[in-house]
Amino acid sequence: MNNENKKKYQDTFIKSLSIDGKKFNEKIKYNEISEWDSIGHMTLMSELEGAFNITIDTDDIVDFSSFNKGFEILEKYGVKF
């Protein structure tokens, strides 16, 4: 597992959704917390695209439903974890 990319992913997640790092956990899901609403989701997608220098397809943006699902989606774009 590429710990550098995992840390970058987690840090981008926390920063873009303005989540308290102490409250973050890897089981987080879309709309499960108030910070991850539709606006937060688009902010997260944009930040992830910038952090990993990728463009995420619309279908994958819609399918990006949890922190763990994000690993699977980002790997499709060549991000190694």
N, CA, C and O atoms as CSV, one atom per row, in Angstrom:
chain,resi,resn,atom,element,x,y,z
A,1,MET,N,N,0.836,-1.186,0.000
A,1,MET,CA,C,0.000,0.000,0.000
A,1,MET,C,C,0.877,1.243,0.000
A,1,MET,O,O,1.855,1.326,0.743
A,2,ASN,N,N,0.522,2.200,-0.832
A,2,ASN,CA,C,1.263,3.449,-0.915
A,2,ASN,C,C,0.744,4.389,0.171
A,2,ASN,O,O,-0.280,5.051,0.000
A,3,ASN,N,N,1.465,4.436,1.287
A,3,ASN,CA,C,1.022,5.244,2.421
A,3,ASN,C,C,1.004,6.734,2.106
A,3,ASN,O,O,0.202,7.475,2.673
A,4,GLU,N,N,1.881,7.181,1.205
A,4,GLU,CA,C,1.915,8.601,0.840
A,4,GLU,C,C,0.607,9.004,0.160
A,4,GLU,O,O,0.036,10.043,0.493
A,5,ASN,N,N,0.123,8.196,-0.790
A,5,ASN,CA,C,-1.137,8.511,-1.469
A,5,ASN,C,C,-2.329,8.353,-0.531
A,5,ASN,O,O,-3.297,9.107,-0.623
A,6,LYS,N,N,-2.261,7.376,0.370
A,6,LYS,CA,C,-3.360,7.210,1.322
A,6,LYS,C,C,-3.454,8.436,2.227
A,6,LYS,O,O,-4.550,8.926,2.498
A,7,LYS,N,N,-2.309,8.930,2.694
A,7,LYS,CA,C,-2.297,10.120,3.541
A,7,LYS,C,C,-2.792,11.331,2.761
A,7,LYS,O,O,-3.557,12.140,3.286
A,8,LYS,N,N,-2.359,11.458,1.515
A,8,LYS,CA,C,-2.808,12.569,0.683
A,8,LYS,C,C,-4.318,12.517,0.489
A,8,LYS,O,O,-4.995,13.543,0.564
A,9,TYR,N,N,-4.844,11.317,0.238
A,9,TYR,CA,C,-6.282,11.124,0.066
A,9,TYR,C,C,-7.027,11.524,1.342
A,9,TYR,O,O,-7.993,12.286,1.294
A,10,GLN,N,N,-6.570,11.007,2.471
A,10,GLN,CA,C,-7.229,11.312,3.740
A,10,GLN,C,C,-7.148,12.803,4.063
A,10,GLN,O,O,-8.143,13.401,4.474
A,11,ASP,N,N,-5.983,13.403,3.884
A,11,ASP,CA,C,-5.816,14.833,4.167
A,11,ASP,C,C,-6.705,15.687,3.267
A,11,ASP,O,O,-7.300,16.662,3.726
A,12,THR,N,N,-6.796,15.324,1.982
A,12,THR,CA,C,-7.650,16.053,1.049
A,12,THR,C,C,-9.107,15.914,1.460
A,12,THR,O,O,-9.870,16.877,1.390
A,13,PHE,N,N,-9.487,14.736,1.881
A,13,PHE,CA,C,-10.846,14.455,2.339
A,13,PHE,C,C,-11.198,15.359,3.527
A,13,PHE,O,O,-12.232,16.027,3.523
A,14,ILE,N,N,-10.333,15.373,4.531
A,14,ILE,CA,C,-10.562,16.149,5.753
A,14,ILE,C,C,-10.599,17.641,5.444
A,14,ILE,O,O,-11.475,18.361,5.924
A,15,LYS,N,N,-9.648,18.096,4.643
A,15,LYS,CA,C,-9.557,19.534,4.321
A,15,LYS,C,C,-10.751,20.000,3.488
A,15,LYS,O,O,-11.361,21.021,3.804
A,16,SER,N,N,-11.085,19.272,2.441
A,16,SER,CA,C,-12.127,19.743,1.533
A,16,SER,C,C,-13.514,19.721,2.178
A,16,SER,O,O,-14.375,20.525,1.821
A,17,LEU,N,N,-13.735,18.804,3.127
A,17,LEU,CA,C,-15.028,18.748,3.810
A,17,LEU,C,C,-15.018,19.478,5.159
A,17,LEU,O,O,-16.029,19.529,5.859
A,18,SER,N,N,-13.860,20.039,5.504
A,18,SER,CA,C,-13.716,20.751,6.794
A,18,SER,C,C,-14.133,19.882,7.977
A,18,SER,O,O,-14.895,20.306,8.846
A,19,ILE,N,N,-13.615,18.664,7.985
A,19,ILE,CA,C,-13.896,17.722,9.071
A,19,ILE,C,C,-12.791,17.838,10.119
A,19,ILE,O,O,-11.615,17.958,9.774
A,20,ASP,N,N,-13.161,17.804,11.373
A,20,ASP,CA,C,-12.177,17.758,12.448
A,20,ASP,C,C,-11.423,16.426,12.320
A,20,ASP,O,O,-12.030,15.356,12.361
A,21,GLY,N,N,-10.118,16.502,12.169
A,21,GLY,CA,C,-9.305,15.308,11.974
A,21,GLY,C,C,-9.485,14.270,13.064
A,21,GLY,O,O,-9.330,13.076,12.809
A,22,LYS,N,N,-9.810,14.704,14.280
A,22,LYS,CA,C,-10.013,13.776,15.391
A,22,LYS,C,C,-11.322,13.011,15.250
A,22,LYS,O,O,-11.471,11.926,15.812
A,23,LYS,N,N,-12.267,13.566,14.508
A,23,LYS,CA,C,-13.570,12.921,14.333
A,23,LYS,C,C,-13.635,12.067,13.070
A,23,LYS,O,O,-14.588,11.313,12.873
A,24,PHE,N,N,-12.622,12.187,12.218
A,24,PHE,CA,C,-12.612,11.449,10.959
A,24,PHE,C,C,-12.422,9.957,11.194
A,24,PHE,O,O,-11.649,9.556,12.065
A,25,ASN,N,N,-13.131,9.129,10.415
A,25,ASN,CA,C,-12.865,7.697,10.394
A,25,ASN,C,C,-13.101,7.183,8.971
A,25,ASN,O,O,-13.820,7.809,8.192
A,26,GLU,N,N,-12.507,6.068,8.646
A,26,GLU,CA,C,-12.539,5.550,7.276
A,26,GLU,C,C,-13.880,4.940,6.885
A,26,GLU,O,O,-14.046,4.517,5.741
A,27,LYS,N,N,-14.832,4.883,7.798
A,27,LYS,CA,C,-16.148,4.335,7.483
A,27,LYS,C,C,-17.147,5.420,7.089
A,27,LYS,O,O,-18.336,5.149,6.923
A,28,ILE,N,N,-16.659,6.641,6.942
A,28,ILE,CA,C,-17.517,7.779,6.616
A,28,ILE,C,C,-18.207,7.572,5.262
A,28,ILE,O,O,-17.606,7.059,4.318
A,29,LYS,N,N,-19.474,7.979,5.184
A,29,LYS,CA,C,-20.263,7.826,3.959
A,29,LYS,C,C,-20.931,9.148,3.591
A,29,LYS,O,O,-21.175,10.009,4.437
A,30,TYR,N,N,-21.215,9.274,2.305
A,30,TYR,CA,C,-21.894,10.463,1.783
A,30,TYR,C,C,-23.214,10.691,2.521
A,30,TYR,O,O,-23.973,9.753,2.765
A,31,ASN,N,N,-23.471,11.939,2.868
A,31,ASN,CA,C,-24.680,12.385,3.573
A,31,ASN,C,C,-24.809,11.810,4.981
A,31,ASN,O,O,-25.855,11.967,5.611
A,32,GLU,N,N,-23.784,11.156,5.480
A,32,GLU,CA,C,-23.808,10.625,6.839
A,32,GLU,C,C,-23.448,11.716,7.849
A,32,GLU,O,O,-23.855,11.671,9.009
A,33,ILE,N,N,-22.679,12.690,7.382
A,33,ILE,CA,C,-22.342,13.849,8.206
A,33,ILE,C,C,-22.767,15.100,7.444
A,33,ILE,O,O,-22.828,15.095,6.215
A,34,SER,N,N,-23.055,16.155,8.167
A,34,SER,CA,C,-23.566,17.373,7.522
A,34,SER,C,C,-22.550,17.996,6.568
A,34,SER,O,O,-22.937,18.632,5.587
A,35,GLU,N,N,-21.261,17.822,6.840
A,35,GLU,CA,C,-20.230,18.410,5.976
A,35,GLU,C,C,-20.192,17.772,4.590
A,35,GLU,O,O,-19.777,18.412,3.623
A,36,TRP,N,N,-20.621,16.522,4.488
A,36,TRP,CA,C,-20.568,15.827,3.203
A,36,TRP,C,C,-21.954,15.804,2.573
A,36,TRP,O,O,-22.596,14.760,2.460
A,37,ASP,N,N,-22.389,16.986,2.170
A,37,ASP,CA,C,-23.640,17.130,1.429
A,37,ASP,C,C,-23.293,17.302,-0.044
A,37,ASP,O,O,-22.149,17.068,-0.433
A,38,SER,N,N,-24.249,17.702,-0.867
A,38,SER,CA,C,-23.980,17.800,-2.313
A,38,SER,C,C,-22.916,18.848,-2.629
A,38,SER,O,O,-22.096,18.639,-3.524
A,39,ILE,N,N,-22.915,19.964,-1.914
A,39,ILE,CA,C,-21.889,20.999,-2.137
A,39,ILE,C,C,-20.527,20.473,-1.688
A,39,ILE,O,O,-19.535,20.620,-2.402
A,40,GLY,N,N,-20.482,19.864,-0.513
A,40,GLY,CA,C,-19.240,19.283,-0.018
A,40,GLY,C,C,-18.706,18.205,-0.944
A,40,GLY,O,O,-17.495,18.059,-1.114
A,41,HIS,N,N,-19.624,17.449,-1.541
A,41,HIS,CA,C,-19.229,16.379,-2.449
A,41,HIS,C,C,-18.502,16.944,-3.675
A,41,HIS,O,O,-17.462,16.422,-4.078
A,42,MET,N,N,-19.043,17.991,-4.254
A,42,MET,CA,C,-18.405,18.580,-5.439
A,42,MET,C,C,-17.068,19.232,-5.075
A,42,MET,O,O,-16.117,19.190,-5.856
A,43,THR,N,N,-17.004,19.830,-3.889
A,43,THR,CA,C,-15.730,20.391,-3.418
A,43,THR,C,C,-14.705,19.276,-3.268
A,43,THR,O,O,-13.557,19.420,-3.687
A,44,LEU,N,N,-15.122,18.165,-2.670
A,44,LEU,CA,C,-14.235,17.016,-2.495
A,44,LEU,C,C,-13.741,16.491,-3.836
A,44,LEU,O,O,-12.548,16.233,-3.996
A,45,MET,N,N,-14.636,16.332,-4.796
A,45,MET,CA,C,-14.241,15.814,-6.114
A,45,MET,C,C,-13.225,16.742,-6.772
A,45,MET,O,O,-12.231,16.286,-7.336
A,46,SER,N,N,-13.480,18.032,-6.697
A,46,SER,CA,C,-12.563,19.011,-7.290
A,46,SER,C,C,-11.192,18.958,-6.623
A,46,SER,O,O,-10.164,18.980,-7.299
A,47,GLU,N,N,-11.184,18.888,-5.308
A,47,GLU,CA,C,-9.911,18.821,-4.573
A,47,GLU,C,C,-9.148,17.534,-4.876
A,47,GLU,O,O,-7.924,17.554,-5.002
A,48,LEU,N,N,-9.861,16.421,-4.993
A,48,LEU,CA,C,-9.196,15.154,-5.322
A,48,LEU,C,C,-8.610,15.194,-6.729
A,48,LEU,O,O,-7.510,14.693,-6.963
A,49,GLU,N,N,-9.346,15.789,-7.661
A,49,GLU,CA,C,-8.815,15.922,-9.022
A,49,GLU,C,C,-7.519,16.722,-9.018
A,49,GLU,O,O,-6.562,16.365,-9.704
A,50,GLY,N,N,-7.489,17.795,-8.252
A,50,GLY,CA,C,-6.278,18.615,-8.169
A,50,GLY,C,C,-5.144,17.906,-7.460
A,50,GLY,O,O,-3.997,17.972,-7.901
A,51,ALA,N,N,-5.451,17.229,-6.370
A,51,ALA,CA,C,-4.422,16.565,-5.572
A,51,ALA,C,C,-3.738,15.437,-6.336
A,51,ALA,O,O,-2.537,15.216,-6.184
A,52,PHE,N,N,-4.512,14.719,-7.163
A,52,PHE,CA,C,-3.963,13.566,-7.869
A,52,PHE,C,C,-3.799,13.812,-9.371
A,52,PHE,O,O,-3.432,12.904,-10.116
A,53,ASN,N,N,-4.073,15.045,-9.810
A,53,ASN,CA,C,-3.914,15.429,-11.214
A,53,ASN,C,C,-4.687,14.486,-12.144
A,53,ASN,O,O,-4.131,13.933,-13.093
A,54,ILE,N,N,-5.982,14.317,-11.849
A,54,ILE,CA,C,-6.859,13.446,-12.629
A,54,ILE,C,C,-8.157,14.183,-12.938
A,54,ILE,O,O,-8.414,15.252,-12.384
A,55,THR,N,N,-8.965,13.622,-13.814
A,55,THR,CA,C,-10.314,14.108,-14.081
A,55,THR,C,C,-11.257,12.943,-13.844
A,55,THR,O,O,-11.169,11.912,-14.512
A,56,ILE,N,N,-12.158,13.115,-12.887
A,56,ILE,CA,C,-13.076,12.042,-12.508
A,56,ILE,C,C,-14.346,12.144,-13.346
A,56,ILE,O,O,-14.971,13.202,-13.416
A,57,ASP,N,N,-14.723,11.030,-13.985
A,57,ASP,CA,C,-15.929,10.981,-14.811
A,57,ASP,C,C,-17.182,11.177,-13.957
A,57,ASP,O,O,-17.191,10.866,-12.766
A,58,THR,N,N,-18.227,11.693,-14.581
A,58,THR,CA,C,-19.491,11.956,-13.894
A,58,THR,C,C,-20.039,10.716,-13.202
A,58,THR,O,O,-20.493,10.803,-12.061
A,59,ASP,N,N,-20.007,9.565,-13.865
A,59,ASP,CA,C,-20.518,8.336,-13.255
A,59,ASP,C,C,-19.765,7.996,-11.976
A,59,ASP,O,O,-20.360,7.523,-11.008
A,60,ASP,N,N,-18.464,8.234,-11.970
A,60,ASP,CA,C,-17.667,7.947,-10.779
A,60,ASP,C,C,-17.919,8.976,-9.683
A,60,ASP,O,O,-17.867,8.640,-8.500
A,61,ILE,N,N,-18.189,10.213,-10.054
A,61,ILE,CA,C,-18.539,11.242,-9.067
A,61,ILE,C,C,-19.822,10.829,-8.340
A,61,ILE,O,O,-19.919,10.939,-7.118
A,62,VAL,N,N,-20.794,10.357,-9.104
A,62,VAL,CA,C,-22.062,9.907,-8.521
A,62,VAL,C,C,-21.853,8.666,-7.661
A,62,VAL,O,O,-22.479,8.532,-6.610
A,63,ASP,N,N,-20.984,7.762,-8.094
A,63,ASP,CA,C,-20.745,6.492,-7.411
A,63,ASP,C,C,-19.867,6.638,-6.165
A,63,ASP,O,O,-19.774,5.707,-5.365
A,64,PHE,N,N,-19.230,7.784,-5.994
A,64,PHE,CA,C,-18.289,8.022,-4.902
A,64,PHE,C,C,-19.087,8.231,-3.610
A,64,PHE,O,O,-19.349,9.363,-3.204
A,65,SER,N,N,-19.462,7.127,-2.981
A,65,SER,CA,C,-20.426,7.174,-1.875
A,65,SER,C,C,-19.825,7.007,-0.480
A,65,SER,O,O,-20.529,7.154,0.519
A,66,SER,N,N,-18.546,6.705,-0.408
A,66,SER,CA,C,-17.905,6.542,0.903
A,66,SER,C,C,-16.395,6.728,0.758
A,66,SER,O,O,-15.847,6.692,-0.344
A,67,PHE,N,N,-15.742,6.928,1.900
A,67,PHE,CA,C,-14.292,7.054,1.892
A,67,PHE,C,C,-13.666,5.801,1.294
A,67,PHE,O,O,-12.766,5.899,0.459
A,68,ASN,N,N,-14.124,4.637,1.704
A,68,ASN,CA,C,-13.546,3.383,1.202
A,68,ASN,C,C,-13.840,3.155,-0.275
A,68,ASN,O,O,-12.990,2.623,-0.990
A,69,LYS,N,N,-15.016,3.541,-0.749
A,69,LYS,CA,C,-15.341,3.427,-2.178
A,69,LYS,C,C,-14.388,4.305,-2.996
A,69,LYS,O,O,-14.072,3.987,-4.142
A,70,GLY,N,N,-13.944,5.387,-2.411
A,70,GLY,CA,C,-13.010,6.289,-3.083
A,70,GLY,C,C,-11.714,5.622,-3.489
A,70,GLY,O,O,-11.156,5.944,-4.538
A,71,PHE,N,N,-11.220,4.687,-2.668
A,71,PHE,CA,C,-10.003,3.958,-3.038
A,71,PHE,C,C,-10.196,3.253,-4.376
A,71,PHE,O,O,-9.359,3.358,-5.273
A,72,GLU,N,N,-11.294,2.546,-4.496
A,72,GLU,CA,C,-11.604,1.783,-5.712
A,72,GLU,C,C,-11.722,2.720,-6.924
A,72,GLU,O,O,-11.192,2.422,-7.995
A,73,ILE,N,N,-12.403,3.827,-6.754
A,73,ILE,CA,C,-12.604,4.757,-7.864
A,73,ILE,C,C,-11.287,5.404,-8.268
A,73,ILE,O,O,-10.970,5.465,-9.456
A,74,LEU,N,N,-10.519,5.886,-7.305
A,74,LEU,CA,C,-9.259,6.555,-7.637
A,74,LEU,C,C,-8.262,5.603,-8.283
A,74,LEU,O,O,-7.463,6.023,-9.120
A,75,GLU,N,N,-8.296,4.332,-7.910
A,75,GLU,CA,C,-7.400,3.363,-8.536
A,75,GLU,C,C,-7.686,3.209,-10.025
A,75,GLU,O,O,-6.783,2.894,-10.799
A,76,LYS,N,N,-8.934,3.429,-10.431
A,76,LYS,CA,C,-9.278,3.391,-11.855
A,76,LYS,C,C,-8.530,4.461,-12.652
A,76,LYS,O,O,-8.332,4.330,-13.860
A,77,TYR,N,N,-8.118,5.524,-11.949
A,77,TYR,CA,C,-7.420,6.638,-12.585
A,77,TYR,C,C,-5.922,6.571,-12.364
A,77,TYR,O,O,-5.214,7.553,-12.587
A,78,GLY,N,N,-5.434,5.417,-11.926
A,78,GLY,CA,C,-4.004,5.202,-11.790
A,78,GLY,C,C,-3.414,5.587,-10.453
A,78,GLY,O,O,-2.195,5.548,-10.284
A,79,VAL,N,N,-4.258,5.961,-9.491
A,79,VAL,CA,C,-3.760,6.292,-8.154
A,79,VAL,C,C,-3.529,4.979,-7.411
A,79,VAL,O,O,-4.444,4.170,-7.257
A,80,LYS,N,N,-2.302,4.781,-6.957
A,80,LYS,CA,C,-1.934,3.544,-6.261
A,80,LYS,C,C,-1.996,3.752,-4.764
A,80,LYS,O,O,-1.475,4.737,-4.241
A,81,PHE,N,N,-2.633,2.822,-4.078
A,81,PHE,CA,C,-2.718,2.875,-2.609
A,81,PHE,C,C,-2.016,1.684,-2.002
A,81,PHE,O,O,-1.977,1.547,-0.780
